[in-house]
Every structure is written in C-alpha cells, then in structure tokens.
C-alpha cells in the first residue's frame, strides 16, 4: 500500500511538471503565429520569449525556498493556481508589452512551483531513490513540450495563437486540484537531535557547500541557456528554413520527444554516477549540435539530428536536476534547488535573447544557430566532471 501511495504521488508530481513544461513552451510554439498576427520580425519576439524565464528566476529565488518552511504542497498549489489564471488572461493580450508582462507573471508561478515539485518528489522517494525519482519526474517538463507541440500542430492553425495560452491556463488549475487532494504537505522532517538551520543563500555559500554550490550554479546557467535557446528558436529557425507552421511544430515536437527519451535514460543512469552522467550527456549534446550546425541538412537528416539534440541536451537538464537535488540535506533542498534553478535562469533568459541578437544581425544561415550552444555545453561537461572527481556530497 505504501509503495502504491508513493507511486501515485510521483505520478501526480509528474503530471504537474508536464503542465509546467507545456506552459514553458506555449509562447515558443505560439511565436511564429504571434509574429504573423502582430506583423513583427522574429527578433522582436525575443523579450516575449525571455519574459517567462525572467519570471522563473524571480519565482525560484523568492518563492521556491518558502517550501522548506511553509510546506512544498502549499507552494505548488498556490503557484499552479496563480500562473494558470494569468495564462488564461494572456488570451486577451493586444500588444507585445502586454504579452511580455503576462508571460513574466506566468514565469513567477512556474519558478515557485518547480523546485518544490522536484524536492517533494525526492522526499517521497527517500534517500535510496532520490536522484532517480527527481530526474524521472523532471522528464515531465520535457514531455510537456511534446504535448504543447501536438496541441500547436493540431489546434493553432484553426484557432490561432491564443489557444496555447487557454489550454496552458486550464491545465495548471487541474494540476493544483490533484496536488491538493492527493499529495503530502512536504514539510522537512529533521533527524532526531538535528536543529533546523536557518535556510538561504548564506548557508549554501558556507565553507561546507561553497565550492559545489558555485559549480552547480554555473552548470545550471550554461545548460539552461542552451536548453532555452533551442526551445525558443527551433520553431522560428525551422520557419526561417521554409518549413510550414505545422511542419515547424512537428519538428519542435520531435525535439521534445527525443528529450523525453533522453530524460528517461539520464534518470536511470543517475543511480550509476550523478555528475558523470550529467557530463556525458552535455558532451554528447555539444557534439550533436556541432554536427547539426555544420550543414543545411535535408528533412530526414535534420529530424534525426533534432531528436538526438533533444535526447542529449534535455538529458543533461534532467541529469543536473537529479544530481543537484541530492547535493544538499533535506532541510536545505528546496533552497538549494531554488537557487540553482534561479541562477540557472540567468542563462535561460540569455538564451532567447542571444538568438534574437543573432537573428537581428542577419549574418548567419538558419542551421548555424545550432552552433551557439556548443561551447556552453562543453564547459558544463568539464564542470560536471570536476564535481565527479571532487566527490561532491550526496544526501
């Protein structure tokens, strides 16, 4: 019975993260249709695509750590309700500034929810399966992109860009109801004799954790820059390469489908070695993207390479979520993940903006966009291997 309850709880968290993944991708997939509807250039979409990521940065740092004190379920439910309602309001946006502001507010809710969902999954799974469970439920974020791609391909041509935000508003309200109904509160429970420490960035940067914290933050920033550059610009780059709106949506779906497989593989490998798994996936991602950017591949070749890119890059993201989730003790885990995800959002905000700057320069062919994440992923791989050699603590 206990195993069944644990399994059900993890499935509910997985569903909540699928919904989060949908909302993270909603603006990216709606981007080409928004460009056409508003009569703007792809470069002008940069602020809209980065706005939710800036909100995630704020939410992860300010709201994420509250789960360690108030209960993780409470923060998850409140965040889902908040960003669901704002997403529905986005349907009536009339200007780019309105879209940008509303996407920022959606991001605040997403940022508060994510570290608490990951931390609660690890707490429910227990120490033995913590890294694997954290990485496995993190696959939901990627699979949410698959769902978003299917919705975009099927519904957006007939119903316009607004349908992405309508669906993206209803789903988190359903997730909030299920989480409130089924999940434990998720308050930290210190071991006998342990005093609950004051949480926050000062503790993360104490002598005990400083080196691994700075390395983890840098890895998150580099990896999330790469992830969100690709998330934001694959739909626009493929449109620039003369694929139709529907074909572009399916290519984006292929990327996230590969990412789902990569997330599963990375999560299973976390039991072998956490940071070595992250380093191996990051190195594979850099290699695949270098090949992808080297030529204007035909449709089949591009599709296979995009699937491989999703497998390796998203696999890296899942691996670092699982590895970082076990780098701190229970009473510090939401704060540790919240700050890692928050600092990582500096990279994720930069990703779409870098793409916008490259697009605005007009000096690169569409396929050459895939070169941009090669160096960040290679650097992340080196840092992950350094953490492996250092023997980063696991709790």
N, C-alpha and C positions, 0 to 999 in steps of 0.2 A: 504493500500500500504506500509506504514512504517513497519507494522508487517511482511509483506511478504519479504521486503528487509532485515529486521533483521533476519528472519528465514533462508533466502538464505545465508546470511553472516555467520551465525553459522554453516550451513551445509558445507560451503567451508572450514571453520576452522576445522571442524570435519574431513573432507577428508584429509586435510594437516596433521593432527595428526594421522590418520590411516596410512598414508605413513610413518610418523616418527616411529610409532610402528613397522611397517614392517621392517624398516632398523635397529632398535634396536635389533630385534630378528633374523636378517638374519644370523649373524655369529653363534649364538647359535644353530640354526637349521641346519646350514651347518657343525657344529662342528664334528659330527660323521663321515661324509663323508670326511672332511678335515683330520681327524685322520687317516682314512684308506688310503687316497690318498698320504699323506705325510709320512706315516709309523712312526707315533709318538704315544706317550701314551696320554690318556685323560688329565693327569696332565700337560703336556706340552702345552695344549691349553689355560691354564689359562691366560697368558699375552694377547693372541689374544682376548679372551672374555672380558677382563678388559680394553683393549686399547680404545675402543669407549667410555667407561664410563669415562675414564680419560679425553678424549677429551671433553665430555659433561661438565665435571667440569670446564674446562678452558673456553669453549664457553659460559656457563651460567653466569659465573662471569664477563668475559671481554666483551662479545658481547651482552648478554641479556639486561643489563641496558641501552644500547645505544638506545633501542626503546623508552625510555621515552623522549629522546631529538631529535632523528632523525626521529621518526615515526615507529610504530610497523610493518606496512605492508612492509616497505622498508627492515627491518631486516629479516622478514620472507621470502621474495622473495630471497634476497641475500643468505641466509643460505641454502634454498632449492636447488638453482642452484649449490652452491658450493659442498654440500655433495652428490648431485646426480651425478655430474661429477666424483668425487673421487670414488664413489661406482662403477661406470662403469669401472674405471681404475683398480679396485680390481680384475676384471675378469682375468687380465693377471699377477697376483701375482704368483711368483715362489717359494718363501721361506716364512718361518714363520715370519721373520723380516719384509719382505715387507707387509705381511698381517697385522701385528701389526701396522706398521706405517700408512698404509692406513686407517685402522679402527679408529686409533686415529684422523686422519683428518676428517673422516666422523662424529665422535663424536663432534668435534668442531662446525660443522654446526648444528648438532642436538641440541646442548646446546644453541646456539644462538637463534634458532627458537622457542623452547618450551615455555620459559617464556613469550615471546611476543605474541604467539598464545593464551595462557591462559589469559593474561592481555587484549588483544584485544577482546576476547570473553566476558569478564566481562564488558568491557567498552561499547560494543554494546548492551548487555542485560540490562544495567542500574542497579542502586543500589538494587532495589527490587529483581531482579532475578540473581544478580551477582554470588553468591556462587553456585547456582544450575546450571547456564549456564557454569561456569568454570569447575565444576565437570563433567557435562554431556559431554562437548566436550573432556574432558580428557579421556573419555571412548575410544576415537579413538585410543589412544596409545595401549590399550589392544586389541581392535578389530583388529588392525594392526598385532598383534601376531597371531590371528586366521587366517587372510589372509596369513601370512607368513607360518603358519603350513600347510595350504591347498596346497600352491604352492610347499612347500618342499615335501609333500607326493606325489603330482601328477607329478612334473617335475624333482625333483632331482635324483630319481633312474635312469632316462633315460639320463639326461643332465648334471649331476654332480653338485658339489657344486657351480660352477660359476654362475649357473642360478639365484641363490638367489641374487647375487650382481648386475647382469644385470637388473633384474626386479626392484631391490632396487635402481637403478640409474635412470631408465626411469620414475618411478612414481613421485619422487620429482620435476623433470622438469615439468611434467604436473601440479603438485600442484602449483608451482611457477607461471605458466601462469594463472591459475584460480584465485589465490590470487591477482595478479597484475591487473587482468581485473575487478574484482568484489568488492574487499574489500575497505573500507575507509582507509585513511592513518594511523589513530590511534594515532594522537598526543594528549598528555594530554591537557585538557582544564581547567585551574584553575577557581574556582568560583570567582565571582565579588569581587574585593578588595584583593584577595589572591595573594601573591607573590610566584612565582615558586621558590621553595627552591633548594639548591644545593643537588643533589642526591648522594647516595652512602652509603657505609658501615658505615661511621661515623654517618650518620643520623639514620640508622637502629639500631645502638648501643647507641643512645642518651638515656637520662633518660626516655623519654616518651615511647620508644619502646624496651629497652634493655632486660627486663625480658622475654617478649613474643618472641622476636627475638631469644634469646638463646634456649628457649624451642622448638620453631618451628624448628630451625636448628637441634637440637638433634633428634627430632621426624623424620624429613626427613632422617637423616643419618641412623637411626635404621630401618625405614620402607624400604628405598631403598636398604639397604644391604640385607634385607630379600627378596624383590621383585627380585633383580637381581641375587641373589644366586639361587633362584628357576628357574628363566628364563634361566640361563646359564646351570644349571646342571640337570634339568628334562630330557632333551634329552639324556645326557650322562649317567645318573643314570639308566634310563629305558633300555638303550642299555646294560649296565653292568648287568642288571637283566634278560638278554637273550631275550628281545623283539627285533623284527626285526627293520630295519631302518624305514620302513613305519609305523609299529606299534608305534614306539617311536615318530614319527612326529605326529601321530593322538592323542597320549596321551598328547603331548605338546599342540596340538590344543584344546583338552578338557580343559586343564588348562586355556587357554586364553578365551575359550568360557565361562567358569564359571566366569572368571574375568570380561568379558563384562557384564554379568548379575549383578555381584556384584557392578560394577561401576555405572550401572543404579540405582540400589537400594540405594547405598550410596549417589548419586547425589540428588535423590528425598528426602532423609532423611535430607540432609543438611539444608533444609528450617526449619526443626524442631529444630535442635541444631547442630552446626557445629563441635565443638571439641568433644562433647559427641558421635556423630555419628562416628568420627574417632576412638575414644577409644573403642567403642563397636565392631567395625569391627576388630580392632587389637587384642582384647581379643579373639574374635571368631577364628581368624586366628591362634593364638598361640595354642588354644585348638585342632583345627582340625589337625594341623601339629604334635602335640604330639601324637594323635591317629594314624596318618599315619606312624610315625616312630616307633611305638610300635611293628609292626609285618610285615612280608612279606606277604602282602595281595594278594589274588587271583585277576585275571584281572578285574573282575567286581567291586569288592570292592575297588581296587586301583583306578580305573577310577572314581568312585563316590567320593572318598576322594580327588582326584586331582581336580575334578570340584569344590568341596567345598573349597579346599585350594585356588584355583583361585578366587572364589567368595569373600572370606573373605580378602585375602591378597591384591588383586588388588582393592577391595572395599575400603580398608584402604588407598591405594595410591590415589585414586580418592577423597576420603574424605579430606585428608590433602591438596591436590591441591586446592579444593574449599574453605576450611577453611582459608588457608594461603592467598589465593587471596583476601579475604575480611578483612585481618588483617591490611592493610595499606591503606592510602588515595591514590586517583587516581595518583597524581604526583610522588608517590613512589612505585607504584605497580609492574612495571617491575623489578625495582631494588630489591624489597622485594622478589618477586618470583624467580628472577635470583639468588640471593644469597642463598635463601633456597634450590633451586634445585642444585646450585653449591656445597654448603656444603653437601647436601644430597648425592652428587656423591662420596664423600669420602667413604660413606657406600656402595654405589653401586659398586665402584671399589673393595672394600674389599670383597664383596660377592663372586664373581667368584674365587678370589684368596684363600679365605678360603676353598671353595670347592676343589680347586686344592691341597691345603695342606692336606686336609682330604683324598683325593684320593691317594696322594703320600704316605701317612702314611700306607695305606693298612690295617688298623685295624678295619674298620667299614664295615658292610654289606650295600649294596646299599640303602635299605629302611631307614637306620638310618641317612642318610643325612637330612631327614626331621626334625630331632631334632634341627638342627643348628639354624633355625630362631625363635625358640620358645621363648627364653629369650629376644632377641631384640624386638619382637612384644609385649611381656608383658610389658617391660619397656616403649615402646611407648604409650601403652594404659594408663599407670599411668600418664605420662606427659600430654597426651591429656585431661584426666580427671582433672588434676591440672589446665590446661588452662580454662576448663569449670568452675571450682569453682572460679577461679580468675576473670572470666568475661572478657576475652580478647576482646579488642576493635574490632568493625566491622564497616567498612565504606561503 
